[in-house]
């Protein structure tokens, strides 16, 4: 390890509190200082390259330092870096809002900087809109078992992962939780669509009993990512959409992870052919360059706030709401996500799936699944430190992979080529065999929900 690398490690441990991390773990597992990125590759301070096989927490779509996005950012920086959006406006936020409306079929985009904030905005908008139309009882929420929607207090209220929720339980207003349509939960002989129907029937019964007190159902369309890339049949979304219409309950689609091509279409809701009342967007929105999130909703919801009375307005704000640089990065990313790019993704997915058949057939991997540019397998291991040990073994092979508990997954940038695919599959297999053959680590287990 070079002196520069060692210096960065020491300084980071002394000054930075890293996310989703028990900091004491870094006594035995050193941090990895990254000094450069290009395409699908990250380079550390020693010059070693790592394939970013999880798109740096699912945000990078078209590779690091993409020239089109970089040029757009440079051009915008020459004109306008930031201005408050309360009482003012600017071209990038107008153009982005127009294009998002065209893509989603929803409108009046409201901006923040991260996915959890988008969840908070959608929840508040939904409950406040019901209040504005004289139905204040409709202020509760229902969500799916094992769902994840962020880690701020409101978002944790609709998140069903105990690791994140339990420490903050006294602060939360929990939502009701109904059965997940996760296809892995099906009994033998029950297919994914039948499993989705069973979950929909439970939702149907719950809404019939509680719709008068329920503002919205919030779901991650087709993939519950933090639940271990739990994938389910589009039938559930179609049934949920119809049930929400029937019972006068909003449908909030959390497309923070699944949006912008991850599902195979621009948005996972489009795979199922449904239109939500709210859509939450972030992560890939700026191609992995700058923080930005957005919530779009229907004209009907927007109209409930449109009034002379300020108290009926949506009184929510962030200092960097609609930042021009972030909006310009998002526009550049959308420029790249053409129909041709989606078709190219489908071809890339076919090649990666073919290469990954060796993992599908591995005796310690089950529930092989894929949707769009997401792949996942469940590992037959009861070692609580599996994720930590696998992550370390993958880094040794030049791969950034962080299993979610005992779920191994790939979510690479869309520009991954055949050489990188071969490196990914070869390294993932080698890391798996090493981790399964070795003895459990002595240090504390990796947090089971690391993504």
N, C-alpha and C positions, 0 to 999 in steps of 0.2 A: 504494500500500500504506500503510495507516495505521500510526502509530507503535506502536500496540498489537500489530498483526500482526508488525511488524518485531521488536519486543521478544521476542515469543514464539518467533519463528524463531531468533533469536540465543541465547536461553536454552536452547532445546531442543538445538541443535547443540553447545552447550558442556557440557551436563549429561546428555543422554540418548543411549544407544546403541540405535538403532532396529533392529527385527528384520528379517531377510531383506534386508539392505541393505548395499551398499558405501557407507559413510558419506561418502566423498569425492565421491560423486555429488551430494550436496546442496550442493556449491559451485556447480553449474550448474542444479540443479533444486531450488528451495526447498521445504522442508516446507510442509504445508498445515495451519495451526492451526485446529482445529474447536472452536467454543465452544458450539454448541447443536445438538440433533437433535430431530426430530419426524417420526413416520411414516417415510416412505422418504427424507426429506431431511436433509442435513447442512448446517450454516451455518458459514462461516468468520468470522474476526475482522473482516473487511471487510463482512460482511453478505451475501456471495454464497452462493447455495444450490447444492448438488450432490446429484444423485440417487444414492443408495447402491445401485448396480446389482449389487454383489457381496455385499451383506448384511454388510459389514465383516468380510471373511474368512469368510463363509458361516454366521455365527452368528445373525444377526437374522432372526426368522421373521415376527413380527407388527408390525413397525415399531418405531422408537425411542420410548422413553418411553411404552409402552403403558399406559393407565390401570389396567387390571386387574392387570398385573404390578407396577406401582408401588404400588398400594394394598396388595397382598399383602406387599410388602417393608416398607412403612411399618408395617403391623400386626405383622409378625414382629419388627421392630426394637424395638417397644414391650414385647415379652415376653422374647425371648431372642436375643442376637446370635451367640454362639458358646459351645460347650462341647466338650471333647475327647470323642471317640467310643469311646475305649478304656475299658471298664468302666462307661460311662454311655450313655444314649440319650435321644432326644427325639422328640416327635410328628412334626415335619416329615420327618425321615429315615425314620421307620417308614412314614408314609403314602406317601412317594415310592417307597420300596422295594416296597410292596404294589402300587402302581399300575403301576410299571415291570414287575413280575412279571406282572401281568394283561395288559399290552400285548405283552410279548415272549414269554411262555410259559416264561421262565427265572426264576431266583430268587436269593435271598441276594445282593443288590446290594452291591458293594464300591466305595467312592468315592475319588476323587482330584480334581484341579482342572483337568486338561487332557487332551487326546487322547493325547499321547505317553505320559503316565503310565498311561492306561487300557491302552494297548498293552503297556507293561511288566508291568502287573498280570496281564493275560491270559496272556502268555508264561510268566511265573513260575508262575502257578497251574497251567497245563497241565503243564509239566515236573515241578513238585513233586507233582502228583497222581499222575503215573505212578510217580514215586519212592516215594510212599507205598503203592502197591500192589505194590511189589517189582519194578518194571520201570525201573530207573534209566538203562538205555541209551536209552530214549525221551526224549531231551532236545534233539533237533534240530528245526529248523523249515524249512518250505518256503513260498515266497511267489511272487507273480507278477512277471514282468518288468515293469519300469517302475512297480512298486507304491510307494506311500508310506504310512508308518504313524507318522511322527513323527521327532523329531530328538534324543531322548535316546539313550544308547548302545545300550540293548537294542532300542529301536524302529528305530534306524538299521540294526541288524543284519538286519532284515527289510524294509528300504527299498532299492529298486533305482534310485535316482537319483544318478548320480555327483557332481553338483554338491554334494549334501549329504553324501555318504558319503566321498568321496576324501580329504578333509583329515583325517578321523578314522579312516581304515582301520586303523591299528595298534591302535586301542582296541576294535575290533569283533569279534564272533563272527558272521560272515555266515551267513545262511540259504542253503539251496539255492534256485535260481530256475528256474521253469518258464515256458513260453510264456504270454503274455497272450492272452486271448480277444478283445482289442480288435478290433472289427469293421473298423476302418480297415486292418488288416493283411491282409485277405482278398484273394486273387488275383481277377482278373476272372472273373465268373461264379460266384463262391463267395459265398453269402449269409451273413448274420450268424450264423445257427444252425449252418451248416456250419463256419464259422470257430470257433465255440465248441466244436463237437464235436472238431475237430482239436486244439485246446488241451487238451480233456479227455482225449484219448487220450495225449497226452504226459504229463499228470499221472498217468494210469493206469499207464503204464510206470514212471514214477519211483517211485510209491508201492509198486508190486509189488516193486521192487528194494530200497527203503530204508525201508519202514514200521517195521521193528523198531527203527530208530534215530530215528524221527520222532515228536515229540510232537504237532505240530499243523500244519495248513495255515492261513495267514492270508490273507484276501482283502478287498478293498473291493467290496462287492456292487454289481454292475451298472455302476458308474462309478468309474474310476481317475482321481480328480480332478487330482492334481498331474502326471499323465502327459498332461495336455492334455484333460481331460474325456473320456477314453477310455471309450466305452460299449460294452457287450457284451450278448449275448443271455442271457436267464434260463436257457437250457438248460445253460450252463456251471455255474451254481450247483447245479442239480439233479443233474448228473453228479458234481460235486465232493462233494456231500453223500453220495451213494450210495457213492462210492469211499472216503471217509473212514470210513463205517460198515464197509465191507468190510475195510479194512486196519487198523481199530482206531486211527485217528488223529483227534484233535480238529479240528473246523472252527471257526475264530475269524472272526467277521464284524466287520470294522471299519466300523461304521455311524456313525463320528464325523461325517462330512460328509453321508452319505446319509440319516441318520435323521430322524425327526420331520417327515415329509411331503415331503421334497425329491424323493423318487423317484416321488411320486404316491400311494403308500400310506404308512402310518406308518413302515414300515421297508422297505428295498429287498429284504430276504430274503422279505418277504411277497409281493412282486411275483412272485417265483419259486416261492413256496409251500414254502420250506425252513425248517427249524429248525436253527440252529447250536448248537454246544456252548457257545460263549461269544459274547457281543455286547458290543462296546465303543461307548460313547455319550459325546458331549460336544457342542461347538459349539452347536447349536440347543436343547440341553436346557434352558437357562434363558432362552431367547428373546433371547439377546445381552445379558444384564444382568450376570451374575456368573460367574466361573470355576467350572466343575463338570464332572466326568466320572464315569462309572459303568461297571462291568463286572458282568454277570450271567451265571450259568452253570447247569448242570444240577444236580439233586439228587445224581446219581451222582458228579459231581466234588466237590461240597461234602462228601459223606459220606466221601470218602477222607481228609479233613483232620480229621474229627470223632473225637477220641481223647483219652485221658487224658494222653498224651505231648505236652508243649508243642512239641517239635521237629517234630511232625507238623502243627502248626497253620500257618496262613498268616501268617508273621511279616513283614508289610509294613505300613507306616503313613505317613500324611501328617498334619501338625499340624492342618490344616483339613479333614480327612476328614469328609464329611457335614455341612458347615457349615449351620446352620439357615436362615440367610438365603438361601443358594444353593438349598437344597432347597425352600424356600417359593417362590422364583422359578420353579423347575422345575415345581412343582405348578400354579402359575398359568398357565404356558405350556401345560401339558397340558390344563388346563381349556379353553383356546382351540382346541386341535387336535381338534375334534370331527369326526364324520363329515360334518357340514354344511360345516365348514371345508375338508375335503379335497375335497368336491364343488365348492366355490367355487374352490379352486385349479385344478381341472380346467377350469373355465370361463375362469378368468384365463389359463391356459396356452394355451387355444385362441385367445383374443384376441391374446395376445402373439405366438404363432406366425403368425397371419394378418398382423399388422403387420410381422413380421420377414421376410416373404417377399422383400422388397426386398434383404435381405442374402443369403437363400438363392440369389438369382439374380445376385448380384454376380460379375463375371468373375474377381475375385481371391480369392474365397472358395470353399472346397470342403469336402466332408464335413459338410454341415449335419446337425445331430443335436439331439435334444431328448428328455429324460426328465423327467416331472413338471415341476418348476419349475427346470430346468437347460437352458440352450441353449448350443451351441458351434458354431464354424466354424473351419477351418484356413485360414490366410492364405497365399497364394502369394507369399512374400517370402523372400529369402535375406539380408535386412538383419539383422545381429546385434543392432542397437539398436532393432528394430521395437517391442518391448514398451515400452521406455522412452519412445520418441517418441509412441507411441499413447496411453499413459497421460497424457502432458502435453497432447496435443491434446484428449483427452476432458475433462480438467479445465477447459480453456478453454471447453468447451461445457456446463459444469455437470454433469459425469458422473464418478462414481468407477468406473472400469473399469481393471483391471490384467491384460492378457493374460498367459497362461502361454506363454512363448516366442512362437511365432507362432500360438497358439490364442486366438481371441477368444471370450469366453464371457459370458453373463448368468446371475446367480443372485440375483435381487432378492428383497426381502421379499414375503411373500404378499399384503400389502395394497396392492401397486402398482395404481393405477387407470388408466383409459384415457388421461387427460391425461399421466400420467407415462410410460406405455408409448410414447406418441407422441414425447415428449421423448427417451426412451431410444433408440429406433430412429433418429430423425432425427440425434441427436448422435453415435451410434455410427457411422452411415454417413458423416457429415461428417468425423469424426476419421479414419476409415479412408482416405477419399480424400485428405485432407491428408497423412497419414503416407506413403501410397504414392507420392504425387506429389512429396514433398519429398526432399531429399538426406539421407543418413544423418547422424546426430548426430556431432559431433567428440568428445564426451565418452565415458566408458566405457559399454559396453553394459549394459543392464538385465540382472540375473540371469535366465537363461533359464527358471527354474522359478518365477518370481514368480507368486503367485496373488492 
